């Protein structure tokens, strides 16, 4: 099987597919790693709404993808940034998503993002504004019986004047949680509005504030997801966590090493990259659970170049690559995204993703992937009549 693909100057050359679809195996949930995929949403392409309006979602396709993840044994991190939270998916849409996932997959391992995105950053004036916004979302999710991932808040980053403000808000918000939650430290490479989160510009100072919050509220905390794309910072933070508090890697660049672990411990996983990598992730975790560490790395290590490409700068647009691969693999019938985000990456990016996904065995139906890649190329004026 082959396809003509353009280089960055538009010159076509024939590309021969070499990969074989990766073997799949469900991940056993009784293993000593907890693994979540942060799942994307499928836009409704037939909406008459402008891209900047309320989220229009294809619920059937969105839920079918969650059944796919659950069938592989992966947990689902629902209504997170991979679902374009705050970048197309508003709070009403997020709550509906959480409600539907809870209804359709009542026995799945699901944690749900609770934040403050119903509060426009421009309207945030006081800490009380942020507190009320957090509590509103927590109450709504807990009424559904949902577990919480406490998302970082753009509004809090704006109004907080010191680390003590973060400590106070998290203390009050965590007190309202009826089950232990996962905290989320999202770096500004994912969301520039979160620059200097925890009230400090340096990692060490920010980490000390975060660690204070964890220590002071330990019974309320299951773990923390750190998304800084820096394995050394994550390992340092992991080793300082109180006993019983999990580290969930959010490092989409170094996940095999961090999940595999070292003599001092390992990270669990809550990763956006485990949406397009779901079959590889589940198979690798089944190998690790069986004691085959070499097999785990043989499966997962080759996916790292693909992940680094998907999450390249500007990192916040990684969702475009995630949804592109979902389309190539037949999980949705179109390549349309909330807020028009299918246009947030250039054509050479998609060409490189196609090649990397093939090399990793992540094109589950190569014939379909070729057909759809040709359709995308045609939109850009590239014709392959092979």
URJONOR-V779707 format. One record per residue. N is the residue number from 1. RES is the residue in three letters. PSI is psi in whole degrees, -180 to 180 (999 if undefined). Layout:
N|RES|PSI  N|RES|PSI
This chain:
1|UNK|135  2|UNK|169  3|UNK|145  4|UNK|125  5|UNK|143  6|UNK|150  7|UNK|180  8|UNK|-17  9|UNK|2  10|UNK|5  11|UNK|127  12|UNK|143  13|UNK|155  14|UNK|131  15|UNK|124  16|UNK|122  17|UNK|138  18|UNK|-17  19|UNK|154  20|UNK|139  21|UNK|133  22|UNK|147  23|UNK|146  24|UNK|148  25|UNK|133  26|UNK|142  27|UNK|125  28|UNK|124  29|UNK|-6  30|UNK|9  31|UNK|165  32|UNK|23  33|UNK|136  34|UNK|127  35|UNK|120  36|UNK|142  37|UNK|125  38|UNK|116  39|UNK|145  40|UNK|169  41|UNK|154  42|UNK|122  43|UNK|153  44|UNK|112  45|UNK|-8  46|UNK|5  47|UNK|147  48|UNK|-1  49|UNK|149  50|UNK|154  51|UNK|-29  52|UNK|-2  53|UNK|-170  54|UNK|149  55|UNK|129  56|UNK|114  57|UNK|138  58|UNK|97  59|UNK|-36  60|UNK|-48  61|UNK|-38  62|UNK|-44  63|UNK|-36  64|UNK|-37  65|UNK|-36  66|UNK|-36  67|UNK|-38  68|UNK|-48  69|UNK|-46  70|UNK|-38  71|UNK|-25  72|UNK|-4  73|UNK|4  74|UNK|145  75|UNK|164  76|UNK|121  77|UNK|104  78|UNK|146  79|UNK|41  80|UNK|-168  81|UNK|-27  82|UNK|-28  83|UNK|16  84|UNK|34  85|UNK|124  86|UNK|3  87|UNK|42  88|UNK|-34  89|UNK|111  90|UNK|177  91|UNK|-45  92|UNK|-41  93|UNK|-38  94|UNK|-43  95|UNK|-39  96|UNK|-39  97|UNK|-46  98|UNK|-43  99|UNK|-45  100|UNK|-40  101|UNK|-41  102|UNK|-40  103|UNK|-44  104|UNK|-28  105|UNK|64  106|UNK|-23  107|UNK|0  108|UNK|159  109|UNK|107  110|UNK|129  111|UNK|151  112|UNK|139  113|UNK|124  114|UNK|124  115|UNK|-146  116|UNK|24  117|UNK|-9  118|UNK|-13  119|UNK|109  120|UNK|137  121|UNK|-37  122|UNK|-22  123|UNK|-9  124|UNK|120  125|UNK|-38  126|UNK|161  127|UNK|-33  128|UNK|-32  129|UNK|-44  130|UNK|-45  131|UNK|-47  132|UNK|-39  133|UNK|-46  134|UNK|-49  135|UNK|-35  136|UNK|-46  137|UNK|-40  138|UNK|-46  139|UNK|-44  140|UNK|-42  141|UNK|-41  142|UNK|-28  143|UNK|-27  144|UNK|-3  145|UNK|19  146|UNK|149  147|UNK|157  148|UNK|135  149|UNK|118  150|UNK|102  151|UNK|151  152|UNK|150  153|UNK|122  154|UNK|-39  155|UNK|-40  156|UNK|-40  157|UNK|-31  158|UNK|-47  159|UNK|-21  160|UNK|137  161|UNK|-10  162|UNK|165  163|UNK|-32  164|UNK|-31  165|UNK|-40  166|UNK|-44  167|UNK|-43  168|UNK|-46  169|UNK|-47  170|UNK|-35  171|UNK|-48  172|UNK|-40  173|UNK|-43  174|UNK|-31  175|UNK|-25  176|UNK|-6  177|UNK|131  178|UNK|-10  179|UNK|157  180|UNK|141  181|UNK|169  182|UNK|121  183|UNK|159  184|UNK|115  185|UNK|102  186|UNK|120  187|UNK|160  188|UNK|-8  189|UNK|-26  190|UNK|-33  191|UNK|101  192|UNK|-23  193|UNK|-9  194|UNK|15  195|UNK|137  196|UNK|31  197|UNK|152  198|UNK|9  199|UNK|26  200|UNK|151  201|UNK|-22  202|UNK|150  203|UNK|-46  204|UNK|-43  205|UNK|-42  206|UNK|-42  207|UNK|-37  208|UNK|-41  209|UNK|-46  210|UNK|-43  211|UNK|-36  212|UNK|-44  213|UNK|-43  214|UNK|-47  215|UNK|-41  216|UNK|-21  217|UNK|29  218|UNK|-42  219|UNK|-19  220|UNK|0  221|UNK|120  222|UNK|-41  223|UNK|-174  224|UNK|136  225|UNK|124  226|UNK|122  227|UNK|78  228|UNK|-4  229|UNK|38  230|UNK|102  231|UNK|-34  232|UNK|-39  233|UNK|-42  234|UNK|-44  235|UNK|-42  236|UNK|-46  237|UNK|-38  238|UNK|-42  239|UNK|-17  240|UNK|0  241|UNK|145  242|UNK|152  243|UNK|135  244|UNK|-10  245|UNK|124  246|UNK|148  247|UNK|121  248|UNK|116  249|UNK|134  250|UNK|20  251|UNK|99  252|UNK|6  253|UNK|-28  254|UNK|24  255|UNK|-38  256|UNK|-46  257|UNK|-41  258|UNK|-38  259|UNK|-42  260|UNK|-45  261|UNK|-177  262|UNK|-169  263|UNK|-22  264|UNK|-8  265|UNK|-173  266|UNK|166  267|UNK|145  268|UNK|-171  269|UNK|137  270|UNK|93  271|UNK|134  272|UNK|-32  273|UNK|-20  274|UNK|7  275|UNK|-64  276|UNK|-24  277|UNK|13  278|UNK|-48  279|UNK|-42  280|UNK|-41  281|UNK|-47  282|UNK|-42  283|UNK|-44  284|UNK|-41  285|UNK|-34  286|UNK|-35  287|UNK|-44  288|UNK|-40  289|UNK|-29  290|UNK|3  291|UNK|8  292|UNK|78  293|UNK|-38  294|UNK|-42  295|UNK|-39  296|UNK|-49  297|UNK|-35  298|UNK|-34  299|UNK|-45  300|UNK|-33  301|UNK|-40  302|UNK|-12  303|UNK|-11  304|UNK|-44  305|UNK|-37  306|UNK|-45  307|UNK|-42  308|UNK|-33  309|UNK|-46  310|UNK|-40  311|UNK|19  312|UNK|163  313|UNK|144  314|UNK|118  315|UNK|-31  316|UNK|-14  317|UNK|18  318|UNK|-26  319|UNK|-29  320|UNK|-43  321|UNK|-38  322|UNK|-49  323|UNK|-34  324|UNK|-45  325|UNK|-34  326|UNK|-39  327|UNK|-47  328|UNK|-35  329|UNK|7  330|UNK|15  331|UNK|-10  332|UNK|158  333|UNK|0  334|UNK|165  335|UNK|66  336|UNK|139  337|UNK|159  338|UNK|142  339|UNK|17  340|UNK|27  341|UNK|-4  342|UNK|-15  343|UNK|9  344|UNK|3  345|UNK|152  346|UNK|166  347|UNK|-45  348|UNK|-30  349|UNK|-46  350|UNK|-37  351|UNK|-46  352|UNK|-38  353|UNK|-43  354|UNK|-47  355|UNK|-44  356|UNK|-42  357|UNK|-39  358|UNK|-47  359|UNK|-30  360|UNK|-2  361|UNK|27  362|UNK|13  363|UNK|100  364|UNK|-22  365|UNK|89  366|UNK|-36  367|UNK|-44  368|UNK|-42  369|UNK|-41  370|UNK|-46  371|UNK|-44  372|UNK|-34  373|UNK|-38  374|UNK|-38  375|UNK|-42  376|UNK|-44  377|UNK|-38  378|UNK|-35  379|UNK|-32  380|UNK|7  381|UNK|12  382|UNK|122  383|UNK|126  384|UNK|106  385|UNK|17  386|UNK|999
